[in-house]
Amino acid sequence: MRTLAIVFICFTALGCATQYGSMDDSISGGFTETRLSPDRWRVLVVGNSLTSRGDVEQYLMRRCAELTLEQGKRYFVLDGHKAWINARPTESGIATSPANAAVLTIVSQRGRDSFDAVDVIEETNAAARGRLSDKARRNLDAVKQAAF
């Protein structure tokens, strides 16, 4: 009986849409980043066949905002933003999964093309179910308090 419960849990986890989180913690997608320089990262988000393109886009923006806050900054710029759909054949047809990537540059001041990490976190909170690193949350709270 216990084995059956474990198998059921595994299949349930495999059948769910990708949630906001690191690829290191998931078998069905997530985000990953590569640090290019002190204030630049290449961020990649990959969903699965049950993840919408909109959710993947929100996860990309949220991860960029989270990285920005983790560095103690508030603003960021995206370059080289790309979105695509991965497709692979299955027994029942073709499975597709959305992906997004961009180069994140953290900036000290708000500019014409910059995003406000605080706004992005608030706008993507529902999609990410409130998930945020402890460091980013502390800095988010500090930035919000400094604004008042």
C-alpha positions in Angstrom: 0.0 0.0 0.0 2.8 2.4 0.9 4.5 1.7 -2.5 1.2 2.6 -4.3 1.0 5.9 -2.4 4.6 6.8 -3.4 3.9 5.9 -7.0 0.7 8.0 -7.0 2.6 11.0 -5.5 5.3 10.7 -8.2 2.8 10.6 -11.0 0.9 13.5 -9.5 4.1 15.6 -9.3 4.9 14.7 -12.9 1.5 15.7 -14.2 1.5 19.2 -12.7 2.4 22.4 -14.5 5.8 23.9 -13.7 5.7 26.1 -10.6 8.0 29.0 -9.8 11.2 27.5 -8.5 14.7 26.4 -9.4 15.4 23.7 -12.0 17.6 22.2 -9.3 14.4 21.5 -7.2 12.1 20.3 -9.9 11.9 17.5 -12.5 9.4 19.4 -14.7 11.1 22.7 -15.4 11.9 25.9 -13.6 14.5 28.6 -13.7 18.2 28.7 -13.8 20.7 31.5 -14.2 24.4 31.9 -15.1 26.3 34.9 -13.7 28.1 36.7 -16.5 29.6 39.6 -14.4 28.8 41.2 -11.0 25.6 42.8 -12.2 24.6 40.6 -15.2 23.0 37.2 -15.5 21.6 35.0 -18.2 18.3 33.8 -16.9 16.4 30.8 -18.4 12.9 29.6 -17.5 11.5 26.3 -19.0 8.0 25.1 -18.4 6.4 21.7 -19.2 3.5 20.8 -21.4 1.0 22.0 -18.8 2.6 25.4 -18.2 1.3 28.4 -20.1 3.5 30.8 -22.0 2.2 33.6 -19.8 3.3 31.8 -16.6 6.8 31.2 -18.0 7.1 34.9 -18.9 6.0 35.9 -15.4 8.5 33.4 -13.9 11.3 35.0 -15.9 10.3 38.5 -14.8 10.0 37.4 -11.2 13.4 35.6 -11.2 15.0 38.7 -12.6 13.4 40.9 -9.9 14.4 38.4 -7.2 18.0 38.4 -8.3 17.9 42.2 -8.4 16.6 42.4 -4.8 19.1 39.8 -3.7 21.9 42.2 -4.8 20.4 45.0 -2.8 19.2 46.9 -5.9 15.7 47.9 -7.1 16.0 48.3 -10.9 16.9 46.0 -13.8 17.1 46.0 -17.6 16.5 43.0 -19.9 18.5 42.4 -23.1 18.3 39.6 -25.7 14.8 38.5 -24.5 13.7 35.4 -26.4 10.7 33.2 -26.1 10.1 29.9 -27.8 8.2 26.6 -27.6 10.1 23.3 -27.3 8.4 20.4 -29.1 9.0 16.6 -28.8 7.1 13.6 -30.1 5.2 11.4 -27.8 3.0 8.3 -28.3 -0.1 10.5 -28.4 1.2 13.3 -30.6 3.5 16.2 -29.8 4.2 17.6 -26.4 5.1 21.3 -26.3 6.7 23.3 -23.5 7.3 27.1 -23.4 10.7 28.6 -22.6 12.0 32.2 -22.1 15.5 33.6 -21.7 17.0 37.0 -21.2 20.2 38.7 -20.1 19.5 40.6 -16.8 21.5 43.7 -16.0 21.0 45.2 -12.6 21.1 49.0 -12.6 21.4 51.5 -9.7 18.8 54.0 -10.9 15.5 53.9 -12.7 15.9 54.5 -16.5 13.6 54.6 -19.5 14.0 50.9 -20.2 14.3 49.6 -16.7 11.9 47.6 -14.6 11.2 48.2 -10.9 11.8 44.9 -9.0 9.3 45.8 -6.3 6.5 46.3 -8.9 7.4 43.1 -10.7 7.4 41.0 -7.5 3.9 42.4 -6.6 2.6 41.8 -10.1 3.9 38.2 -10.3 3.1 37.2 -6.7 0.0 35.2 -7.6 1.7 33.2 -10.4 4.6 32.4 -8.1 2.4 31.7 -5.1 4.4 34.1 -3.1 7.6 32.2 -3.4 10.7 34.5 -2.9 14.1 33.8 -1.4 14.7 35.0 2.1 17.4 37.5 1.1 15.1 39.0 -1.6 12.2 39.2 0.9 14.4 41.0 3.5 15.6 43.5 0.9 12.1 43.9 -0.5 10.8 44.8 2.9 13.7 47.2 3.4 13.0 48.9 0.1 9.3 49.3 0.8 10.0 50.7 4.3 12.5 53.2 2.8 9.9 54.4 0.3 7.5 55.6 3.1 
